[in-house]
Amino acid sequence: MADAVRFSAPGRINLIGEHTDYNLGFALPIAVGERTTVTLCPDDSDTLTVCSDRSPDPVVVPHSTTPGQIGGWAAYVAGVVWALRDAGHPVPGGTMSITGGVEMGAGLASSAALECAVLGALLTATGRPVERLDQAHIARRAENDYVGAPTGLLDQLAILFAEPKHAQLIDFRDNTTRSVVFDPDAHDLALLLINSHSAHHHSGGEYAARRASCERAAAALGVASLRDLHDRHDRHVDGEEALDAMTESEDRRRARHIVTENRRVLQTVAALGDNDFGEVGRLLTESHASMRDDFGITTEHIDLIADTAVAAGALGARMTGGGFGGCVIALVSSAGVDPVREAVLATLDRAGHRPPTVSHTRPGPGAGPW
Ligand code: GLA
């Protein structure tokens, strides 16, 4: 068969629009510079022997694999093999080696980076072109139906469609993406990524519980998805007013996060278009409060990081990703980078937390053959 192929996929930061994907709403992600790289030496066999820098033992994935057969990190690889074959595509055999550059459990979509890198390598080896949207669906099936994590399509679309100096406005109603210029350097700003190193998991119950709350709220309001409340908003019936039809409850608060978050995503896009970064920062901070107070997915540790960054001068800060740990992003003037970094490190130290890693991040390229 063909020569060795190499393919890599980045992690992602969601600038704003959290848990909106499975509610058919909006999100605004970028790719980070950290990437997971897959090298595949294809052959004509019907197994893949997979090595990872995160595990001493190789795992053999037969092409005939089915959900439940392989667990751990290799389940993401096996899931892609299974979903690709199930979609009617050929899969090569061979040996695959994985270098995982995206930290696991940090809310940076390391799972989707692995899925998209594996998928890209397999497709490159067979030479079959598959549209990026179809790739996103295949990678998501690996995660939902093989691994068993009930996640939406945000991570895969973000990783496959990302572009340097841009964010992608995703509309999950029809899974379309639109590039939006996001180039903090050009405005003397920095996007800081503050990694708490407190890991999260999406195959656990909390993510699924949020999904279930949203589905119950939509059913109680007589709409197919909470996105429909936003569309009513477009027709001059306020999406939040529509929630008045529900009595105050946990489900109603969860739904309010989705309705207000969809609005904030579109407001952020408008503010970026106006170069109004003060407003962008305000929306980021408001999003964090909504995730904390309405959606209930932040932790005290994460709140402390976001609050400290804002108190130290950040234009805005919010947790990014599915929640319950992971990373905070902060939009900061270039002159504010050191004061924010120092304040966060000092405050977390005083509170007895492990030191976070604070890095300056920029929107990078999406998945590709490099
Ligand atoms: C995780 C999931 C995504 C999305 C985010 C929250 O990253 O994989 O589908 O729901 O959480 O926005």
Boltz pocket constraint, residues with backbone or C-beta under 6 A from the ligand:
constraints:
  - pocket:
      binder: B
      contacts: [[A, 14], [A, 17], [A, 18], [A, 19], [A, 20], [A, 21], [A, 22], [A, 107], [A, 109], [A, 151], [A, 152], [A, 153], [A, 154], [A, 155], [A, 202], [A, 321], [A, 322], [A, 323]]
      max_distance: 6.0
